[in-house]
Amino acid sequence: MADPVSATGLVLQVVVVLKQLYEYGKSVKSARKEIEALQTELYALKGVLGDVQDGQNTAGLRPERHELSVMFLMAHEVLLSLNTKLTSSESTKLERAAQSMKWPFDKSQYTEKLVKLERIKTWFLSYMMGDQRTAIRDVQEGLHNLTTIVQEDIAERRTKSLTEAQQKLLDNLAPVSPDSIHERGCSTWQDTNAGMWFVAGAFKDWLNSSSPAPPVMVLMGSSGSGKTTLVSRAVEEATLQSSGPLLVAKAYCTYADNASQKLKNVLGSWVAQIAGTLPSVLDGFSTNTRDRYSVQQLERRIVDSSSLVDALLLVVDAVNESGEMVAIYESIARITTAAVNIKCLVSATPHLLEEDFSHQRVDVQADTMLSDMTAYIDRVRMQNRVLRTIPLECLLDSLLPRTDGMFRWLECQMQYLAAQPTSRVVLRVLNKLPSTLDDTYESILLRVPQAVRPLLTEALNWLAFAHRPLRLGELNEAVIIEEGDHDIDVHCRLHNVDTLIALGQGLLRWDPISSIVMLAHYSVWDYLTSSRITGSLASFAYLDESSCMSMTTRKCLTYLLMTPFAVGVCGQETLTRLRTAYPLLDYVATRWALYARKSSLGTEEMNLVAALLMDEGLLHGNSNFRFWIYNLFPDREGRIAITASPLYYAASFGLRTVVEEMIKRGKVKRQKSSDPWYIEHKCGRSSSSPIVVAARRGHFDVVRVLQEAGADLPMAHLANFAGMQVVTESLKLMRSSEPRSTYYTGWDDTELPYLGIHNNAFLSGPNPKGFPTGPI
């Protein structure tokens, strides 16, 4: 039997703990994120221990054997404590089952174990890389003092934390956090000099210039040239190296998250970050999530805050990935004109700006990126056992002349080379790499076996047009839906949960901590949706937005109409069980109408909509319609679902063609009655009519259809819930040809129509993103 205090013994112990975590994961849903984080660290530790075991007798600079033994013992103690905590101490089967439903760690204990595992893994990595003894001793000393450090850190964060009301306000102002993208950008340059040519050069000169200079710097480079890396470094250097009180607020636009592209969310994110230093910027803002903040209000708060600091730097990355790019530029111009001590750093792909837009342009040139690329190649090489056997000069000579300043191209090639089994294969393929980024994506797609290409294409479709980032479990469920399905079981589902990640290597990016999957880069989306792919051998992966929207609408409705969901107001226990068994349920229930609104609903789509919203039996008993509404609003008595009207929710989501079809089919009743199909039937949380909810959402094309059908729009009632702005727009636009107000500050595709988003399994905690949860 293997010595427990050895590499082999520790690997076996890691396997035992992983199995225990897997069992907990099946029953303790409230600790899913904690379990996933521990599993990630344990899998990483298991891999490192395997390398330690393989290389224990290899010559080279190594620490004394005693130090290795000490670290083995520490790892054994941590794994043993995890094992003890996760092992049931109850004697009876019933007691053990009850205990298995409860997560055994409080927050401080969990944090302590997670950080210890990370430190131990880092030590072993340092051991394998031949780091100096002093560095290793520092890690060991830090490990011994870890409990104290963690406790002090928790206490410090607790004292600095905002009140619950303030946090609620900040979540409402900034539903999208820039931190994850910022941290990913920082990870590419940490411990290197990457990006310093820009940060220590043009950026520093512009930021610290005492002479009049353009208030806006625009960093321009082609997609994949590494702009996000440069922006993240600029943010960090500005924060750390600035002389005097410089306040920095950042925002990252991304094609993968519609909410990040909205001007109001960019401004709200800036305001929320400024409030961390200047809480007074929030004075006068209501914590009532039903209140909507205008662009002008947010801009004024940013300008006002600048009078309290020496300088304010606003940053927005990848503005070209926003559908509101022009509006963002206009807002930046207004802000920087109103306050002379506000500067703004913007990154984008090359494009022309208005002549009167005062800015300094910096272009990402191929030659300026060579040092950054050299550092990246060297780092990836040193982290890979096969690539370490290839001379650095060989890789540099082969790759650098072909990059043409495209960091993304280099990243894809290094990923491909790192996946090769032997040095000989690496050398064989090194000079056969594709020459452009488009060719790279084509070669990746062509390497996918033909039998599973439809599976990958399906995944790309869901990710390319997702309304919010998808978890891997949700994506795995989405790709297996077939039109006509009445249920999904083990025979339909993927047996290996990482199948899509393996198939899409180079095209997909997966975060093992959050389990979020997205396209690896904006350039992937650009290639898949462009005409450039249609004439290539990879044309099977072409994503036409109109076709994709229609197909996704059909698959969402197919999923909602499945037999297991024909249970009406089923009760909390059944609802929880169904959400667990069908991981895509929440996404489909809250997003299908958003896809339908962007689709040209043909016969197939309308038949499915009719099955959900117009079927003869949908208002009685256990219908899929009642279940859909109950899933959105799972109140204990199911009052909202029981009184719900299909016409009301079609109007609420802005489904004009569906409302017209309901009227055409004679479903809508004009004579006053208690029938839910009565055109003035009131339901929802605020007991309002279909025309009122349509006006409040800004769906004025639906308002006109309902008015023409005989509905009355009571302006006084509307003003109580939406304010005079919406009333004014209602009156104005009902007389015009515009389908929707360009000034309306109400709901958009990314702000769900007062759905019960706080019950979303994708989000943790009580409504963490601050989506409005007021009445409808």
SULVENNOR-V224252 format. One record per pair of residues at least 12 apart in sequence whose ideal C-beta (glycine too) atoms are under 7 Angstrom apart, sorted by the first residue. I is the first residue (numbers start at 0). J is the second residue. Records with the same first field share a line. If there is no record, write none. Layout:
I = J ; J
This chain:
3 = 75
4 = 71 ; 72 ; 75
5 = 71
6 = 48 ; 51 ; 52 ; 55
7 = 52
9 = 48 ; 71 ; 74 ; 75 ; 78
10 = 45 ; 48 ; 49
12 = 78 ; 82
13 = 41 ; 44 ; 45 ; 78
15 = 82
16 = 41 ; 78 ; 81 ; 82 ; 85
17 = 38 ; 41
19 = 85
20 = 34 ; 37 ; 38
22 = 99
23 = 85 ; 99 ; 102
26 = 99 ; 100
27 = 100 ; 101 ; 102
28 = 579
29 = 102
30 = 102
32 = 763
33 = 102 ; 109
35 = 512 ; 514
36 = 113 ; 512
37 = 113
39 = 511 ; 512
40 = 113 ; 116 ; 117 ; 120
41 = 116
43 = 120
44 = 116 ; 119 ; 120
47 = 120 ; 123 ; 124
48 = 123
50 = 127
51 = 123 ; 126 ; 127
54 = 127
59 = 129
60 = 129
61 = 129
62 = 126 ; 132 ; 135
66 = 135
67 = 126
70 = 119 ; 122
73 = 119 ; 142
74 = 119
77 = 112 ; 115 ; 116 ; 119
81 = 112
84 = 103 ; 104
85 = 103
87 = 99
107 = 149 ; 150 ; 153
110 = 149
111 = 145 ; 146 ; 149
114 = 145 ; 149
115 = 142 ; 145
118 = 138 ; 141 ; 142 ; 145
121 = 138
122 = 135 ; 138
125 = 138
164 = 286
165 = 281
167 = 286 ; 769
168 = 281 ; 284 ; 286
169 = 271 ; 274
170 = 767 ; 768 ; 769
171 = 288 ; 769
172 = 267 ; 270 ; 271 ; 292
173 = 264 ; 267 ; 268 ; 271
174 = 258 ; 264 ; 768 ; 769 ; 770
175 = 256 ; 258 ; 259 ; 264 ; 268
177 = 249 ; 250 ; 251 ; 268
180 = 251 ; 253
181 = 231 ; 234 ; 249 ; 251
184 = 227 ; 228 ; 230 ; 231
185 = 231 ; 235
187 = 228
188 = 228 ; 232
191 = 374 ; 378
192 = 370 ; 374
193 = 228 ; 371 ; 374 ; 375
194 = 228 ; 229 ; 232 ; 371
196 = 367 ; 370
197 = 229 ; 361
198 = 232 ; 233 ; 236
201 = 361
202 = 216 ; 233
205 = 359
206 = 237 ; 312 ; 342
212 = 359
213 = 357 ; 358 ; 359
214 = 335 ; 341 ; 342 ; 343 ; 357
215 = 331 ; 335 ; 343 ; 345 ; 357 ; 358
216 = 344 ; 358 ; 359 ; 361
217 = 345 ; 347 ; 358 ; 360
218 = 230 ; 344 ; 345 ; 346 ; 361 ; 363
219 = 347 ; 348 ; 349 ; 360 ; 362 ; 363
220 = 362 ; 363
221 = 348 ; 349 ; 405
222 = 348 ; 521 ; 522 ; 525
223 = 405 ; 406 ; 407 ; 408 ; 436 ; 520 ; 522
224 = 363 ; 404 ; 405 ; 406
225 = 363 ; 368 ; 371 ; 406
226 = 316 ; 317 ; 346 ; 363
227 = 316 ; 317
230 = 314 ; 316 ; 344 ; 346
233 = 344
234 = 247 ; 249 ; 314
237 = 312
243 = 309
244 = 308 ; 309
245 = 309 ; 310 ; 312
246 = 273 ; 276 ; 308 ; 311
247 = 312 ; 314
248 = 269 ; 272 ; 273 ; 313
249 = 314
250 = 265 ; 268 ; 269 ; 314 ; 315
251 = 316 ; 317
252 = 315 ; 316 ; 317 ; 318 ; 320 ; 321
253 = 317 ; 320
254 = 320 ; 521 ; 524
255 = 468 ; 517 ; 518
256 = 467 ; 468
257 = 466 ; 748 ; 749
258 = 749
260 = 320 ; 321 ; 322 ; 323
261 = 323 ; 747 ; 749
262 = 294 ; 323 ; 326 ; 327 ; 330
263 = 294 ; 297
265 = 315 ; 327
266 = 294 ; 297 ; 298 ; 301 ; 330
267 = 297
269 = 301 ; 313
270 = 297 ; 300 ; 301
273 = 301 ; 304
277 = 304 ; 307
280 = 300 ; 304
288 = 769 ; 771 ; 772 ; 773
289 = 771 ; 773
291 = 744 ; 745
293 = 744
294 = 330
298 = 330 ; 333 ; 334
301 = 334
302 = 334 ; 337 ; 338
305 = 338 ; 340 ; 341
309 = 340
310 = 340 ; 342
311 = 340 ; 341
312 = 342 ; 344
313 = 341 ; 343
314 = 344
315 = 327 ; 345
316 = 346
317 = 346 ; 347 ; 521
318 = 345 ; 347
319 = 347 ; 348 ; 350
320 = 521
328 = 356
331 = 343 ; 345
332 = 356
363 = 404
364 = 404
365 = 402 ; 403 ; 404
368 = 404 ; 406
369 = 399
372 = 399 ; 402 ; 406 ; 409
373 = 395
375 = 409
376 = 394 ; 395 ; 398 ; 413
377 = 391
379 = 413 ; 417
380 = 394
383 = 417
385 = 419 ; 421 ; 422 ; 425
386 = 416 ; 417 ; 425
388 = 422
389 = 422 ; 425
397 = 429 ; 430
398 = 412
401 = 434
405 = 436
407 = 436 ; 520 ; 522
408 = 436 ; 439
411 = 439 ; 505
412 = 432
414 = 504 ; 505
415 = 505
436 = 522
437 = 526 ; 531
440 = 506 ; 523 ; 526
441 = 535 ; 536 ; 537
443 = 505 ; 506
444 = 537 ; 540
445 = 536 ; 537
447 = 502
451 = 502
452 = 539
454 = 478 ; 502
455 = 502 ; 503
456 = 539 ; 540
457 = 478
458 = 474 ; 478 ; 499 ; 503
459 = 506 ; 527 ; 540 ; 542
460 = 542 ; 547 ; 551
461 = 474 ; 477 ; 478 ; 551
462 = 516 ; 517 ; 518
463 = 518 ; 524 ; 527 ; 528 ; 542 ; 547
464 = 544 ; 547 ; 548 ; 551
466 = 590 ; 593 ; 748 ; 749
468 = 515 ; 517
469 = 516 ; 586
470 = 514 ; 515 ; 761
471 = 496 ; 509 ; 514 ; 516
472 = 514 ; 582
473 = 582 ; 583 ; 586
474 = 499 ; 516
475 = 492 ; 493 ; 496 ; 499
476 = 582 ; 583
477 = 583
478 = 499
479 = 491 ; 492 ; 493
480 = 554 ; 557 ; 558
482 = 553 ; 554 ; 557
484 = 557 ; 561
485 = 561 ; 562
486 = 561 ; 562 ; 563
505 = 519
506 = 518 ; 519 ; 523
507 = 519
527 = 540 ; 541 ; 542
528 = 542 ; 544
545 = 599
548 = 594 ; 597 ; 598
549 = 598 ; 599 ; 601 ; 604
551 = 594
552 = 591 ; 594 ; 595 ; 598 ; 604
553 = 603 ; 604 ; 607
555 = 587 ; 590 ; 591 ; 594
556 = 591 ; 607 ; 608 ; 611
557 = 607
558 = 583 ; 587
559 = 587 ; 588 ; 591 ; 611 ; 623 ; 627
560 = 607 ; 610 ; 611 ; 623
563 = 577
564 = 577 ; 623 ; 626
565 = 621 ; 622 ; 623 ; 626
566 = 621 ; 626
567 = 620 ; 621 ; 622 ; 625 ; 626
568 = 625 ; 629 ; 637 ; 640 ; 641
569 = 626 ; 629
571 = 633
574 = 629 ; 630 ; 633
578 = 760
584 = 630
585 = 759 ; 760 ; 761
588 = 627 ; 630 ; 631
589 = 631 ; 751 ; 754
592 = 652 ; 654
593 = 748
595 = 608 ; 654
596 = 652 ; 653 ; 654
600 = 656
605 = 660
608 = 657
611 = 623 ; 624 ; 627
612 = 624 ; 645 ; 649 ; 657
613 = 645 ; 661 ; 664 ; 666
617 = 645
618 = 675
624 = 645
625 = 640
628 = 640 ; 643
631 = 754 ; 755
632 = 755
633 = 755 ; 758
639 = 683 ; 684
642 = 682
643 = 682
644 = 675 ; 676 ; 680 ; 682 ; 689
646 = 658 ; 661 ; 667 ; 676 ; 689
647 = 680 ; 682 ; 683 ; 689 ; 692
649 = 661
650 = 689 ; 690 ; 692 ; 693 ; 698 ; 701 ; 705
651 = 692 ; 693 ; 696 ; 752 ; 775
652 = 752
653 = 696 ; 698 ; 701
655 = 700 ; 701 ; 704
658 = 701 ; 704 ; 705
659 = 704
662 = 708
667 = 708
669 = 709
678 = 705 ; 708 ; 709 ; 710
679 = 710 ; 711
683 = 774 ; 775
684 = 774 ; 775
685 = 720 ; 774 ; 775
687 = 720
688 = 710
689 = 705 ; 710
690 = 702 ; 705 ; 706 ; 710 ; 712
691 = 716 ; 717
692 = 775
693 = 705
694 = 712 ; 717 ; 725 ; 729
695 = 717 ; 720 ; 721 ; 725 ; 745
696 = 745 ; 746 ; 752
697 = 739 ; 740 ; 743 ; 745 ; 746
698 = 739
699 = 729 ; 732 ; 733 ; 738 ; 739 ; 740
700 = 738 ; 739
702 = 729 ; 733
703 = 733
706 = 733
712 = 729
714 = 726
717 = 729
725 = 743 ; 745
728 = 740 ; 742 ; 743
750 = 770
751 = 770
752 = 775
753 = 771 ; 772 ; 773 ; 775
756 = 770 ; 772
757 = 772
